[in-house]
């Protein structure tokens, strides 16, 4: 059971990084062009690097849980239901917010929530970066391992075996 939670944590960590990277683009008025070159994942990681990745992912999972609580508090304060927020966020990303089924008050609350979440992003980004770099790992290395974990079954198997050993 713990192994599944740790693996779920890594997926949450990936989601967190994605959320951080995409949230400003999703809610900001101006967008920036995506990076033209993405680093290809490298499956040749040392056990030390993989352990740093695991440790950082666990720290990021804790940050994600804290940020989820903060976001829920913001939603409560702005009196907006989570499902309605998600629905409006999807409509916003698809550039059809004006056609979304929502009252004017819900749309206004959505805008306030989105603005507040954007204001939190620099802090969240700094916390995630500290969590990753705490043991000497770079953001780039973390992202490379995350990509490899998502795309390479051999990297997944290696990390899973390392997590299984910790549980024993």
Beta strands, then each sheet from edge to edge (+ up, - down):
end
